[in-house]
Every structure is written in structure tokens, then in C-alpha cells.
Amino acid sequence: MAEVLGNVKQFLVKRLRFSAEEASVYVAGLEEGTVTSVSLGKKVSLRPATVLGILRRLMDRGLFLSSLDDGSGKGHAVHYVAIQPEEAFRDFHKEYERFASDLDVLSEHLDVQAETGNRSNEMYLLRTKSSAVARGATLISGAKKSIKIYGHDISWLAKPELESALEAATRRRVEVDLLATDIHRHSERIVQKMGISPKRVGFHGIPFCVIDDSTLLLPHTGGDFGSDFGLLVTSNTYTVGNYLKTWDQIHSSVGLEAGSD
């Protein structure tokens, strides 16, 4: 639960523009139930006066309820209750759903543009590592008919997002062929669990992946110590065709001496 609450705080700060103190007060209010500015101040290590100001701001945003001050002046403490997330962020959920729906429509439009325009003739380099992996996973999981993969030891696939994308493709019965010069036991077990039977080949070249015989992915490393992971992507017919010919040549070496595990 501590990890979940920490994640909620980060989301409130990074995505919903809460201050760190506001996020702490709201999450602490959820944890504690009914609170006062004094008890909440102890919980989040802030002065009661500071907490009171934050509580009033969060009340204005619909995140807290307060009890009525009886006006007696006899030390009646105002109590506060945090509004549950499903109610407090209902409007955010609705906005996100609309945003996600608009993104789906936009993605379909851009896919059509990419297929009918000239962009497919270009080769694009994706960096950073996270964007390269995310794009590769999207392309692999979106395969309709076939995925052809060649690599030395297929270690470039050892990213959770890429493994999940490949597994999703196999579940949809996309034909996946995997050729490698040197397949280590761990990698072999991972792909075998997906129903993929990797084949050893006697060919040494740069790793690549061809999706639906129409999109080419070229993973690569660079930078200091070869630690920067990037991805070259193209649907250029001539380039893809050359790699399909290379695939046929590699496939012809299946069963030849290809190194050890």
C-alpha cells in the first residue's frame, strides 16, 4: 500500500500539477479518515497553519469536506474528510476518456496518411531508449501476418515491452520466425514459452526485424560503451525488399554450425 500511495502522490504532482505538500495532505487525508489541521500537520510534518491553508485550497477543488465550526470559541476543532478518488477525480476520468477516444481517431487518420503519403519512403531514427522500445513494441504488437527476426543472440528483444508485444502477436496467431547465430538458454526459454521455435543459423550480420514483409526495424546501440539503444524504422519498399532477400539467404543457413550456447 505504501508503494501505491507513493505512486498516487507522484501522479498528482507530475500530471495534475499538485504541489508536493498538497499531494501529501490529500493522500494523508485518505489514509487517516477524519482529520484536523493539527493531526494532519503531524502526519505530514507541516505546521498546522500551513496545513489549514492547503486544506482550504483543496476544499475549493472539491477534494475535502469540513465539519461546521460551531462558533462557540471554545476550542471546537474543525474536522476534515478527504473525498474518495473515484468521486474527486470523476471529471478527470471523463476528460481522459474523451482524450483517449480522440487519440484513437487521430491515430487511425495518421495511419492512413502514412500509408498513402511519402513518409514511408524515409528511414527514421528513434531515441531515447524508452521511445525506441515503445515504438518497436507498438509495431510488433500490431503485426497482422508475420514477423521475421534475425539477431546474434536476440538480446535486443530482452525488454519487457518487446517481449509482451511479441507474446501478444503469437496469441493472435501471427507467424513468428526467429533466426539467431547464438541463442542463449535464457532467451531460448523465453521465446519457447511463447510457442516460438528459434533456429540457429551460420550467418553473421546486423540484427533486424521485418513486420508483415513491409516494415523494417533495425535495432542498434551506440554512444559511450554502446549503451544507447535506438531504433531505425522504414517502410521503404526497396530497403525492405533487400532485407527480405537477406532473410532468405540467412534462412538457407539454418542448421549450419552457429556457435555455442
PLY file of the C-alpha trace (Angstrom):
ply
format ascii 1.0
element vertex 261
property float x
property float y
property float z
element edge 260
property int vertex1
property int vertex2
end_header
0.00 0.00 0.00
2.88 2.37 0.76
4.10 1.95 -2.83
0.61 2.61 -4.21
0.22 5.78 -2.15
3.66 6.92 -3.28
2.64 6.38 -6.90
-0.55 8.39 -6.32
1.48 11.28 -4.90
3.80 11.26 -7.91
0.87 11.24 -10.31
-0.82 14.14 -8.52
2.37 16.19 -8.68
3.58 15.30 -12.17
0.27 15.01 -14.04
-2.29 17.06 -12.13
0.05 19.87 -11.07
-0.43 19.46 -7.31
2.33 20.84 -5.13
4.24 18.21 -3.17
2.59 19.45 0.06
-0.92 19.34 -1.47
-0.38 15.78 -2.67
0.90 14.72 0.75
-2.06 16.31 2.54
-4.63 14.70 0.24
-3.08 11.22 0.45
-2.67 11.53 4.23
-6.32 12.54 4.46
-7.28 9.36 2.58
-5.14 7.28 4.93
-6.35 8.80 8.17
-10.07 9.24 7.52
-11.29 12.15 9.67
-8.53 14.66 10.45
-7.88 18.11 11.83
-5.25 20.57 10.68
-3.24 19.69 13.78
-3.37 15.89 13.34
-2.70 16.21 9.63
0.23 18.55 10.30
1.82 15.89 12.50
1.25 13.28 9.83
2.91 15.25 7.02
5.39 17.23 9.15
3.94 20.66 8.37
2.79 23.49 10.62
-1.00 23.40 11.32
-1.38 26.88 9.83
0.27 25.69 6.60
-1.92 22.59 6.51
-5.02 24.71 7.09
-4.22 26.82 4.05
-3.70 23.71 1.94
-6.94 22.14 3.20
-8.90 25.26 2.23
-7.40 25.20 -1.28
-8.19 21.52 -1.66
-11.74 22.10 -0.38
-12.20 24.69 -3.14
-11.13 21.99 -5.61
-13.65 19.53 -4.22
-11.13 17.22 -2.54
-12.09 17.69 1.12
-15.23 18.22 3.19
-15.18 20.09 6.51
-17.37 19.97 9.57
-19.12 23.16 10.68
-17.41 25.39 13.22
-20.00 25.93 15.92
-18.66 29.42 16.52
-18.54 28.89 20.24
-14.93 29.89 20.51
-14.44 27.05 22.97
-11.78 25.27 21.03
-14.07 23.30 18.73
-11.78 21.66 16.16
-12.92 21.65 12.56
-12.71 18.12 11.12
-11.91 17.30 7.51
-12.64 14.26 5.38
-10.92 13.54 2.05
-13.26 12.88 -0.87
-12.72 9.39 -2.29
-10.68 9.34 -5.53
-13.45 7.92 -7.74
-15.59 10.95 -6.89
-12.85 13.53 -6.52
-11.39 12.79 -9.96
-14.58 11.92 -11.82
-14.19 14.89 -14.16
-10.58 13.92 -14.84
-11.71 10.41 -15.80
-14.27 11.84 -18.23
-11.72 14.18 -19.79
-9.21 11.36 -20.11
-11.78 9.09 -21.79
-12.59 11.83 -24.30
-8.88 12.42 -24.86
-8.24 8.68 -25.39
-11.15 8.47 -27.83
-9.83 11.46 -29.80
-6.36 9.87 -29.86
-7.83 6.68 -31.37
-9.46 8.69 -34.16
-6.28 10.70 -34.72
-4.14 7.53 -34.81
-6.38 5.99 -37.49
-6.13 9.18 -39.54
-2.33 9.27 -39.22
-2.07 5.58 -40.17
-3.97 6.31 -43.39
-1.73 9.30 -44.06
1.38 7.21 -43.51
0.16 4.54 -45.94
-0.84 6.98 -48.67
1.89 9.61 -48.23
5.59 9.71 -48.89
6.70 9.34 -45.29
7.02 5.57 -45.64
9.92 6.12 -48.04
12.03 7.66 -45.30
14.07 5.99 -42.58
13.55 7.34 -39.07
15.81 7.08 -36.04
14.10 6.73 -32.69
15.85 7.77 -29.48
15.77 7.71 -26.45
15.80 4.08 -25.37
12.27 4.35 -23.95
10.79 5.81 -27.14
12.65 3.28 -29.30
11.40 0.36 -27.23
7.86 1.76 -27.10
7.71 2.24 -30.88
9.19 -1.19 -31.55
6.63 -2.77 -29.20
3.77 -0.94 -30.93
4.87 -2.11 -34.38
5.43 -5.72 -33.28
2.14 -5.99 -31.40
0.34 -4.52 -34.42
1.63 -7.16 -36.85
-1.14 -8.78 -38.87
0.51 -11.68 -40.69
4.18 -12.25 -40.00
7.24 -11.22 -38.01
10.73 -12.18 -39.17
13.51 -11.64 -36.63
17.25 -12.15 -37.02
19.91 -11.41 -34.41
23.18 -12.67 -32.96
21.69 -13.72 -29.63
18.31 -11.87 -29.84
19.27 -9.98 -26.67
17.73 -6.79 -28.11
14.34 -8.42 -27.54
15.05 -8.78 -23.82
12.98 -5.74 -22.91
9.67 -6.36 -21.09
7.68 -4.24 -23.56
9.12 -6.05 -26.58
8.62 -9.47 -25.01
4.99 -8.61 -24.21
4.43 -7.32 -27.76
5.88 -10.47 -29.27
3.77 -12.64 -26.99
0.65 -10.66 -27.96
1.42 -11.26 -31.63
1.81 -15.02 -31.13
-1.51 -15.16 -29.27
-3.14 -13.64 -32.34
-1.51 -16.41 -34.38
0.82 -14.09 -36.25
3.54 -16.24 -37.83
6.79 -15.52 -36.00
10.12 -16.80 -37.35
13.24 -16.24 -35.29
16.78 -16.89 -36.52
19.91 -16.35 -34.44
23.60 -17.09 -34.59
23.98 -17.80 -30.89
20.85 -18.31 -28.77
21.48 -18.39 -25.03
19.43 -20.73 -22.88
17.57 -17.95 -21.08
16.48 -16.23 -24.30
15.54 -19.56 -25.82
13.30 -20.45 -22.88
11.52 -17.08 -23.07
10.56 -17.38 -26.73
9.74 -21.09 -26.46
7.15 -20.24 -23.82
5.50 -18.07 -26.48
5.35 -21.02 -28.85
8.25 -19.74 -30.97
10.89 -22.25 -32.06
14.11 -20.29 -32.69
16.54 -21.65 -35.26
20.33 -21.42 -35.25
21.96 -20.16 -38.39
25.50 -19.90 -39.71
25.25 -16.23 -40.63
26.78 -13.15 -39.00
25.21 -9.78 -39.72
23.36 -6.85 -38.15
20.11 -7.70 -36.34
16.82 -6.76 -37.94
13.10 -7.42 -37.85
10.60 -7.31 -40.73
6.93 -6.96 -39.90
4.30 -8.12 -42.41
7.03 -8.04 -45.09
6.52 -4.27 -45.22
8.13 -2.55 -42.22
11.79 -2.88 -41.28
13.17 -2.39 -37.76
16.92 -2.07 -37.22
17.82 -2.01 -33.52
21.24 -0.62 -32.71
23.40 0.58 -29.86
25.81 3.47 -29.75
27.25 6.20 -27.54
29.61 5.62 -24.65
30.14 1.91 -24.02
27.46 1.13 -26.63
24.79 1.73 -24.03
22.43 3.98 -26.01
19.63 1.93 -27.55
17.98 3.24 -30.70
15.76 2.00 -33.49
15.77 2.69 -37.22
12.35 2.25 -38.84
11.35 2.34 -42.50
8.70 1.04 -44.87
10.69 1.93 -47.98
9.86 -0.82 -50.47
13.40 -1.06 -51.88
15.08 -1.25 -48.45
12.57 -3.72 -47.05
12.91 -5.85 -50.18
16.67 -6.04 -49.75
16.30 -7.26 -46.18
13.74 -9.85 -47.25
16.35 -11.17 -49.69
18.88 -11.19 -46.86
16.36 -13.11 -44.75
16.10 -15.77 -47.45
19.90 -16.08 -47.54
20.10 -16.40 -43.75
17.28 -18.93 -43.72
19.23 -21.09 -46.12
21.97 -21.46 -43.49
19.62 -22.98 -40.87
21.27 -25.97 -39.20
24.84 -24.96 -40.03
27.39 -24.55 -37.25
26.38 -21.38 -35.41
28.30 -21.11 -32.17
27.57 -22.42 -28.71
25.02 -21.66 -26.01
0 1
1 2
2 3
3 4
4 5
5 6
6 7
7 8
8 9
9 10
10 11
11 12
12 13
13 14
14 15
15 16
16 17
17 18
18 19
19 20
20 21
21 22
22 23
23 24
24 25
25 26
26 27
27 28
28 29
29 30
30 31
31 32
32 33
33 34
34 35
35 36
36 37
37 38
38 39
39 40
40 41
41 42
42 43
43 44
44 45
45 46
46 47
47 48
48 49
49 50
50 51
51 52
52 53
53 54
54 55
55 56
56 57
57 58
58 59
59 60
60 61
61 62
62 63
63 64
64 65
65 66
66 67
67 68
68 69
69 70
70 71
71 72
72 73
73 74
74 75
75 76
76 77
77 78
78 79
79 80
80 81
81 82
82 83
83 84
84 85
85 86
86 87
87 88
88 89
89 90
90 91
91 92
92 93
93 94
94 95
95 96
96 97
97 98
98 99
99 100
100 101
101 102
102 103
103 104
104 105
105 106
106 107
107 108
108 109
109 110
110 111
111 112
112 113
113 114
114 115
115 116
116 117
117 118
118 119
119 120
120 121
121 122
122 123
123 124
124 125
125 126
126 127
127 128
128 129
129 130
130 131
131 132
132 133
133 134
134 135
135 136
136 137
137 138
138 139
139 140
140 141
141 142
142 143
143 144
144 145
145 146
146 147
147 148
148 149
149 150
150 151
151 152
152 153
153 154
154 155
155 156
156 157
157 158
158 159
159 160
160 161
161 162
162 163
163 164
164 165
165 166
166 167
167 168
168 169
169 170
170 171
171 172
172 173
173 174
174 175
175 176
176 177
177 178
178 179
179 180
180 181
181 182
182 183
183 184
184 185
185 186
186 187
187 188
188 189
189 190
190 191
191 192
192 193
193 194
194 195
195 196
196 197
197 198
198 199
199 200
200 201
201 202
202 203
203 204
204 205
205 206
206 207
207 208
208 209
209 210
210 211
211 212
212 213
213 214
214 215
215 216
216 217
217 218
218 219
219 220
220 221
221 222
222 223
223 224
224 225
225 226
226 227
227 228
228 229
229 230
230 231
231 232
232 233
233 234
234 235
235 236
236 237
237 238
238 239
239 240
240 241
241 242
242 243
243 244
244 245
245 246
246 247
247 248
248 249
249 250
250 251
251 252
252 253
253 254
254 255
255 256
256 257
257 258
258 259
259 260
